[in-house]
Amino acid sequence: MVVQPEPSVSAHGFTRAFPYAYMLLVVPRIDIREGRCEFAPSAFGPHLLADPVQMAMLWRVQNAKTLVLTDLPGDSREDRRNVEAIKSVCEHLDIPVQVDCSQNPELDPSVYLGCGAYRLILSADMDASRLHELLERHGARRFAIALGRALEQRGIAAIEPFDSAGCCRYVATVSPRTDPSLHDWTPFRIAIERAPRARFSVEGATVDYPSLLAAEESAPTNVDSAIIGPPLYANRFPCQKTWCWNRATEVELSRFTTATVADPSVGDSSGRK
């Protein structure tokens, strides 16, 4: 006989019928332009690090299992600072690094595989012949397709041409809802039947902790991760300790260890607040 656990209610008021039964992997996104981190206006805190390597290592300290680095185009096609920055991140981290090059179509995506990237996120608008060439050369598992809101707008038709080409990983943007429990996951559920190999990372559905819990409760099992950018840098998640250290120099980034977390209510070791 299977005994179902009693429903539990989180501190944010969400009932969880199966607590801890299903969790989305949170994937921090780091936007990089001209070799430096670029933050949204909502970002704040003393430890927003401009160096992509330091920012990536800080997320690693916070136990990130993988990261997405976004290659944002600069003023010049010949600008290689993003490439060098991403290569350096790959060299310093001990976790898989994904590179979103969907916003910089001018650059050959293969460059980032040579830098040590585990997976590349490509635009759904990429030339079909170019996509097939990349898939044949490197294998479909090295790539994900950025669908934007196409899955919401067009349904399963948005992934059918990529599924037939062997792709199985997609990044889909989900429109934010006032009530996060009301997200429409229908296209993802249809994909389970029509494209059973497909796995999705979502953006937009998780803007704070309650919406993350809601997504974990309602998203189908082919949605396994949430890529989160600006909300993380705006401290929308109460479990974040990234911005709580007294001094950035206390964080041993090179060893992936954490410094003592400061209690802002009592001040630092010198007695100052």
C-alpha positions as CSV (number, residue, x, y, z in Angstrom):
1,M,0.0,0.0,0.0
2,V,1.3,3.4,-0.9
3,V,0.9,6.0,1.9
4,Q,0.6,9.5,0.6
5,P,2.2,12.2,2.7
6,E,0.1,14.8,4.4
7,P,-0.2,18.1,2.5
8,S,2.2,20.7,3.8
9,V,1.8,24.5,3.6
10,S,4.9,26.5,3.0
11,A,5.7,29.8,4.7
12,H,4.4,31.5,1.5
13,G,1.0,29.9,1.6
14,F,1.5,27.2,-1.1
15,T,0.1,23.8,-0.4
16,R,2.6,21.0,-1.3
17,A,0.9,17.6,-1.6
18,F,4.2,15.9,-2.2
19,P,6.9,18.0,-0.4
20,Y,10.4,17.5,-1.9
21,A,9.1,15.1,-4.5
22,Y,10.0,17.3,-7.4
23,M,12.5,20.1,-7.6
24,L,13.5,22.3,-10.5
25,L,17.2,22.9,-10.9
26,V,17.9,26.6,-10.5
27,V,20.4,27.8,-13.2
28,P,21.8,31.3,-12.7
29,R,22.3,33.3,-15.8
30,I,25.2,35.7,-16.2
31,D,25.0,38.3,-19.0
32,I,28.3,39.3,-20.5
33,R,29.0,42.2,-22.8
34,E,32.4,43.4,-23.9
35,G,34.0,41.0,-21.4
36,R,32.2,42.3,-18.3
37,C,29.0,41.3,-16.5
38,E,26.0,43.3,-17.4
39,F,23.2,43.7,-14.7
40,A,19.6,44.8,-15.0
41,P,18.7,48.1,-13.3
42,S,16.9,46.1,-10.6
43,A,20.1,44.5,-9.4
44,F,21.7,45.8,-6.2
45,G,24.2,44.7,-3.5
46,P,27.8,45.2,-2.7
47,H,28.9,42.0,-4.3
48,L,27.7,42.4,-7.9
49,L,31.0,41.5,-9.5
50,A,31.9,42.9,-12.9
51,D,34.4,40.1,-13.6
52,P,32.5,37.2,-15.1
53,V,35.0,34.7,-13.5
54,Q,34.4,36.0,-10.0
55,M,30.7,36.2,-10.5
56,A,30.6,32.6,-11.8
57,M,32.7,31.4,-8.9
58,L,30.5,33.2,-6.4
59,W,27.5,31.3,-7.8
60,R,29.6,28.1,-7.5
61,V,30.2,28.9,-3.8
62,Q,26.4,29.1,-3.6
63,N,26.3,25.5,-4.9
64,A,25.2,26.2,-8.5
65,K,25.3,22.9,-10.5
66,T,25.5,24.6,-13.8
67,L,25.5,28.2,-15.2
68,V,24.3,29.9,-18.4
69,L,26.6,32.7,-19.7
70,T,24.9,35.0,-22.2
71,D,27.1,36.3,-25.0
72,L,25.6,39.8,-25.7
73,P,27.0,41.5,-28.8
74,G,29.3,44.5,-28.5
75,D,29.9,47.4,-30.9
76,S,32.4,45.4,-33.0
77,R,32.2,42.0,-34.7
78,E,35.9,41.7,-34.0
79,D,35.5,42.2,-30.3
80,R,36.8,38.9,-28.7
81,R,36.4,40.0,-25.0
82,N,33.3,37.9,-24.5
83,V,35.1,34.8,-25.9
84,E,38.1,35.3,-23.6
85,A,35.9,35.9,-20.6
86,I,33.8,32.8,-21.2
87,K,36.9,30.7,-21.9
88,S,38.3,31.8,-18.5
89,V,35.1,30.9,-16.7
90,C,35.2,27.4,-18.2
91,E,38.8,27.0,-17.1
92,H,38.1,28.1,-13.5
93,L,34.8,26.2,-12.8
94,D,34.3,22.5,-12.0
95,I,30.7,22.4,-13.3
96,P,29.2,22.4,-16.8
97,V,29.0,25.8,-18.4
98,Q,26.3,26.6,-20.9
99,V,26.7,29.5,-23.3
100,D,23.7,31.3,-24.8
101,C,24.8,32.6,-28.1
102,S,21.3,33.0,-29.5
103,Q,21.7,36.8,-29.3
104,N,25.0,37.0,-31.1
105,P,24.4,35.2,-34.4
106,E,27.5,36.8,-36.0
107,L,29.9,34.5,-34.2
108,D,30.5,30.9,-35.1
109,P,29.0,28.9,-32.1
110,S,31.7,26.3,-32.4
111,V,34.2,28.8,-30.9
112,Y,32.6,28.3,-27.5
113,L,32.9,24.6,-27.7
114,G,36.6,25.1,-28.2
115,C,36.6,27.3,-25.1
116,G,35.3,24.4,-23.0
117,A,31.5,25.0,-22.9
118,Y,29.4,22.0,-22.2
119,R,26.4,23.1,-24.2
120,L,25.4,26.0,-26.5
121,I,22.0,27.6,-26.6
122,L,21.2,28.5,-30.2
123,S,18.5,30.7,-31.7
124,A,15.5,28.9,-33.2
125,D,15.9,31.3,-36.1
126,M,19.3,29.9,-37.0
127,D,19.7,28.8,-40.7
128,A,18.6,25.2,-40.9
129,S,21.6,24.1,-42.9
130,R,24.0,25.6,-40.4
131,L,22.1,23.9,-37.6
132,H,22.3,20.5,-39.2
133,E,26.0,21.0,-39.8
134,L,26.6,21.7,-36.1
135,L,24.5,18.8,-35.0
136,E,26.3,16.4,-37.3
137,R,29.7,17.7,-36.3
138,H,29.3,17.9,-32.5
139,G,26.2,15.8,-31.7
140,A,22.7,17.0,-30.7
141,R,23.3,16.8,-27.0
142,R,25.8,19.7,-27.1
143,F,23.0,22.1,-28.1
144,A,19.7,23.5,-26.8
145,I,17.3,25.6,-28.9
146,A,16.1,28.9,-27.6
147,L,12.4,29.0,-28.4
148,G,11.4,32.3,-26.8
149,R,7.6,32.3,-26.4
150,A,7.1,30.2,-29.6
151,L,6.0,27.2,-27.6
152,E,3.2,29.2,-26.0
153,Q,2.2,30.8,-29.3
154,R,2.5,27.9,-31.7
155,G,2.4,24.8,-29.5
156,I,4.2,21.6,-30.4
157,A,4.8,22.9,-34.0
158,A,7.5,25.1,-32.5
159,I,9.8,22.1,-31.8
160,E,8.8,19.6,-34.4
161,P,11.5,20.6,-37.0
162,F,14.2,20.5,-34.3
163,D,12.9,17.2,-32.8
164,S,13.2,15.6,-36.3
165,A,16.8,16.8,-36.4
166,G,17.7,15.1,-33.2
167,C,17.5,18.0,-30.7
168,C,16.1,17.2,-27.3
169,R,16.9,20.2,-25.1
170,Y,15.0,23.5,-25.3
171,V,14.8,26.8,-23.5
172,A,11.3,28.2,-23.4
173,T,10.1,31.6,-22.1
174,V,6.9,31.4,-20.0
175,S,4.8,34.5,-19.8
176,P,4.7,35.8,-16.1
177,R,1.3,35.5,-14.4
178,T,0.0,37.6,-11.5
179,D,-0.8,34.3,-9.8
180,P,2.1,31.9,-10.6
181,S,0.0,28.9,-9.9
182,L,-2.0,29.7,-13.1
183,H,0.8,29.1,-15.6
184,D,-0.4,27.3,-18.7
185,W,1.8,24.2,-19.0
186,T,-0.4,22.6,-21.7
187,P,2.2,22.9,-24.5
188,F,4.8,21.1,-22.3
189,R,2.4,18.3,-21.5
190,I,1.5,17.8,-25.2
191,A,5.3,17.6,-25.8
192,I,5.5,14.6,-23.5
193,E,3.3,12.7,-26.0
194,R,4.5,14.2,-29.3
195,A,8.2,14.6,-28.5
196,P,9.0,12.3,-25.6
197,R,12.7,13.0,-25.7
198,A,12.2,16.8,-25.3
199,R,13.4,18.4,-22.0
200,F,12.9,22.0,-21.2
201,S,14.5,24.8,-19.2
202,V,12.1,27.6,-18.6
203,E,12.6,31.4,-18.1
204,G,10.0,33.9,-16.9
205,A,8.0,31.5,-14.7
206,T,10.2,31.9,-11.6
207,V,10.6,35.5,-10.6
208,D,10.7,34.9,-6.8
209,Y,10.5,32.0,-4.3
210,P,6.6,31.6,-4.4
211,S,6.6,31.3,-8.2
212,L,9.5,28.8,-8.0
213,L,7.4,26.6,-5.6
214,A,4.4,27.0,-7.8
215,A,6.4,25.9,-10.9
216,E,7.7,22.9,-9.0
217,E,4.2,21.9,-8.1
218,S,2.5,22.3,-11.4
219,A,5.1,21.9,-14.2
220,P,5.2,18.6,-16.0
221,T,8.2,16.4,-15.6
222,N,9.8,17.3,-18.9
223,V,10.5,20.7,-17.4
224,D,13.5,20.1,-15.3
225,S,15.2,23.5,-14.7
226,A,14.6,27.2,-14.4
227,I,17.1,29.7,-15.8
228,I,17.0,32.8,-13.7
229,G,18.8,36.1,-14.3
230,P,17.6,39.5,-13.0
231,P,15.5,38.2,-10.1
232,L,18.6,36.5,-8.5
233,Y,20.5,39.8,-8.7
234,A,17.6,41.6,-7.1
235,N,17.6,39.2,-4.1
236,R,14.1,37.9,-4.8
237,F,14.9,34.6,-3.0
238,P,15.1,34.5,0.8
239,C,17.6,31.6,0.8
240,Q,20.2,33.8,-1.0
241,K,23.3,34.3,1.1
242,T,25.4,35.7,-1.7
243,W,25.1,39.3,-0.7
244,C,25.4,38.8,3.1
245,W,29.1,38.7,3.6
246,N,30.8,41.6,5.5
247,R,33.8,41.7,3.1
248,A,34.2,40.3,-0.3
249,T,37.8,39.3,0.5
250,E,36.5,36.8,3.0
251,V,35.0,34.6,0.3
252,E,37.6,32.0,-0.8
253,L,36.3,31.8,-4.4
254,S,39.3,29.7,-5.7
255,R,38.5,27.0,-3.2
256,F,34.7,27.0,-3.5
257,T,34.3,27.6,0.2
258,T,32.1,30.0,2.0
259,A,33.0,32.6,4.5
260,T,31.0,33.1,7.7
261,V,27.7,34.6,6.8
262,A,27.2,37.9,8.5
263,D,24.1,38.6,10.6
264,P,23.2,42.2,9.5
265,S,21.3,42.8,12.8
266,V,24.4,42.5,15.0
267,G,27.2,44.1,12.9
268,D,30.6,42.7,12.1
269,S,33.4,41.4,14.3
270,S,34.5,45.0,15.1
271,G,31.0,45.8,16.5
272,R,30.1,48.1,13.6
273,K,26.7,47.9,11.9
